[in-house]
Amino acid sequence: GAGVSQSPRYKVAKRGQDVALRCDPISGHVSLFWYQQALGQGPEFLTYFQNEAQLDKSGLPSDRFFAERPEGSVSTLKIQRTQQEDSAVYLCASSFNRVLGTEAFFGQGTRLTVV
Amino acid sequence: GDSVTQMEGPVTLSEEAFLTINCTYTATGYPSLFWYVQYPGEGLQLLLKATKADDKGSNKGFEATYRKETTSFHLEKGSVQVSDSAVYFCALNSGGGADGLTFGKGTHLIIQP
């Protein structure tokens, strides 16, 4: 596709449920990022992949959060045993390479509401 | 750690007014600086960027100059339009092992006809 695609766009989960959020980056983009954006806040970094390697997961808030990119393309962010504080928009971004200053292209995000 | 502080909104202006959205930062090393914009119902888009001191980024009539001495990257536009209504985010990437962008909280801009 022409841009970064995320699915689903909206997800309502009951507290304690596991969820999986999908990101299709722009074809050929080496770098892939996940961010969490709480209401009224800026996005906060969660994790970074270079191809299939997860090089930085310092932003993941707890061990309930897990991300993978097994073939260096599509990525999945999984949240186990969701809590109300996990309610946020989850953004995926991709960029052509890792060079400082390279533009990152963002998807429209998945809005997760935990009830 | 890295941080970005930008003026809080909402900022409401009349069409053709002059716009300034302030952004200051704290970072290790020599960061690259960005302004991203989010139009209603759309994803974040890069508006402009600057990668070294004194560089000026510009796009769609918007400008921002990388000021290392004041650690600032203020966004300006001489004459805003209704279509500029959006949320604007200042961000930085300092590298050095920090792979992601650090964002400010965003400034909601409302332009009235």
Interface residues (C-beta under 8 A of the other chain):
Chain A: G3 V4 S31 F33 Y35 G40 Q41 G42 P43 E44 F45 L46 Y48 L55 D56 G59 L91 A93 R98 L100 G101 E103 A104 F105 F106 G107 Q108 G109
Chain B: V4 S32 Y36 E42 G43 L44 Q45 L46 K49 T51 F89 A91 N93 G95 G97 A98 D99 G100 L101 T102 F103 G104 K105 G106
